[in-house]
Amino acid sequence: MPNNTVGVDEAKNKLIDLITIASKGGEVIIMQGGKPLARLVPVAQPTRKRIAGLNRGSIWISQDFDEPLPDDFWMGQE
């Protein structure tokens, strides 16, 4: 689907049409003063349902994970 480029004023007047274009997989670039200002794109839909507990046990957090870092780290010496 081709990209569409519109000015801010046109985008204000045709917002519903531009949303329809984006919802069908298109992309709309909104310009102001000859420069791109915003991009309207469709929201990505998940490709499959998430499964709770699928990777149980494959991730761990160390016991000292929330301890302050040593001063040497902050001084760039580590």
CYANA upper distance limits for C-alpha pairs under 8 A (distance plus 0.5 A):
  1 MET  CA     25 GLY  CA      7.40
  1 MET  CA     26 GLY  CA      5.95
  1 MET  CA     27 GLU  CA      8.50
  2 PRO  CA     26 GLY  CA      7.06
  2 PRO  CA     27 GLU  CA      7.90
  3 ASN  CA     26 GLY  CA      6.77
  3 ASN  CA     27 GLU  CA      5.55
  3 ASN  CA     28 VAL  CA      6.32
  3 ASN  CA     29 ILE  CA      7.86
  4 ASN  CA     26 GLY  CA      8.40
  4 ASN  CA     27 GLU  CA      6.84
  4 ASN  CA     28 VAL  CA      5.19
  4 ASN  CA     29 ILE  CA      6.59
  5 THR  CA     28 VAL  CA      6.24
  5 THR  CA     29 ILE  CA      5.18
  5 THR  CA     30 ILE  CA      6.43
  5 THR  CA     31 MET  CA      7.46
  6 VAL  CA     10 GLU  CA      6.63
  6 VAL  CA     11 ALA  CA      6.71
  6 VAL  CA     28 VAL  CA      7.85
  6 VAL  CA     29 ILE  CA      6.83
  6 VAL  CA     30 ILE  CA      5.61
  6 VAL  CA     31 MET  CA      6.48
  7 GLY  CA     11 ALA  CA      6.60
  7 GLY  CA     30 ILE  CA      6.01
  7 GLY  CA     31 MET  CA      5.22
  7 GLY  CA     32 GLN  CA      6.39
  8 VAL  CA     12 LYS  CA      6.76
  8 VAL  CA     30 ILE  CA      6.48
  8 VAL  CA     31 MET  CA      6.56
  8 VAL  CA     32 GLN  CA      6.50
  9 ASP  CA     13 ASN  CA      7.03
 10 GLU  CA     14 LYS  CA      6.55
 11 ALA  CA     15 LEU  CA      5.89
 11 ALA  CA     18 LEU  CA      7.82
 11 ALA  CA     30 ILE  CA      7.46
 14 LYS  CA     18 LEU  CA      6.71
 15 LEU  CA     19 ILE  CA      6.60
 16 ILE  CA     20 THR  CA      6.75
 17 ASP  CA     21 ILE  CA      6.87
 18 LEU  CA     22 ALA  CA      6.81
 18 LEU  CA     28 VAL  CA      7.32
 18 LEU  CA     40 LEU  CA      8.42
 19 ILE  CA     23 SER  CA      6.51
 19 ILE  CA     40 LEU  CA      8.11
 20 THR  CA     24 LYS  CA      6.87
 21 ILE  CA     25 GLY  CA      7.31
 21 ILE  CA     26 GLY  CA      5.75
 21 ILE  CA     27 GLU  CA      7.59
 21 ILE  CA     28 VAL  CA      8.17
 22 ALA  CA     26 GLY  CA      4.94
 22 ALA  CA     27 GLU  CA      5.91
 22 ALA  CA     28 VAL  CA      7.36
 22 ALA  CA     40 LEU  CA      6.93
 22 ALA  CA     41 VAL  CA      5.59
 22 ALA  CA     42 PRO  CA      5.48
 23 SER  CA     41 VAL  CA      8.00
 23 SER  CA     42 PRO  CA      5.64
 23 SER  CA     43 VAL  CA      8.30
 24 LYS  CA     42 PRO  CA      7.92
 25 GLY  CA     41 VAL  CA      7.76
 25 GLY  CA     42 PRO  CA      6.38
 26 GLY  CA     41 VAL  CA      7.05
 26 GLY  CA     42 PRO  CA      7.70
 27 GLU  CA     39 ARG  CA      7.49
 27 GLU  CA     40 LEU  CA      6.25
 27 GLU  CA     41 VAL  CA      5.38
 27 GLU  CA     42 PRO  CA      7.98
 28 VAL  CA     39 ARG  CA      6.17
 28 VAL  CA     40 LEU  CA      5.48
 28 VAL  CA     41 VAL  CA      7.16
 29 ILE  CA     36 PRO  CA      7.05
 29 ILE  CA     37 LEU  CA      7.98
 29 ILE  CA     38 ALA  CA      6.47
 29 ILE  CA     39 ARG  CA      5.10
 29 ILE  CA     40 LEU  CA      6.92
 30 ILE  CA     36 PRO  CA      6.48
 30 ILE  CA     37 LEU  CA      6.11
 30 ILE  CA     38 ALA  CA      5.64
 30 ILE  CA     39 ARG  CA      6.58
 30 ILE  CA     40 LEU  CA      8.27
 31 MET  CA     35 LYS  CA      5.86
 31 MET  CA     36 PRO  CA      4.91
 31 MET  CA     37 LEU  CA      5.66
 31 MET  CA     38 ALA  CA      7.59
 32 GLN  CA     36 PRO  CA      6.92
 32 GLN  CA     37 LEU  CA      6.57
 55 ASN  CA     59 ILE  CA      8.21
 61 ILE  CA     65 PHE  CA      7.07
 69 LEU  CA     73 PHE  CA      7.02
 69 LEU  CA     74 TRP  CA      8.15
 70 PRO  CA     74 TRP  CA      7.64
 71 ASP  CA     75 MET  CA      6.75
 72 ASP  CA     76 GLY  CA      6.77
 72 ASP  CA     77 GLN  CA      5.61
 72 ASP  CA     78 GLU  CA      6.21
 73 PHE  CA     77 GLN  CA      6.43
 73 PHE  CA     78 GLU  CA      5.58
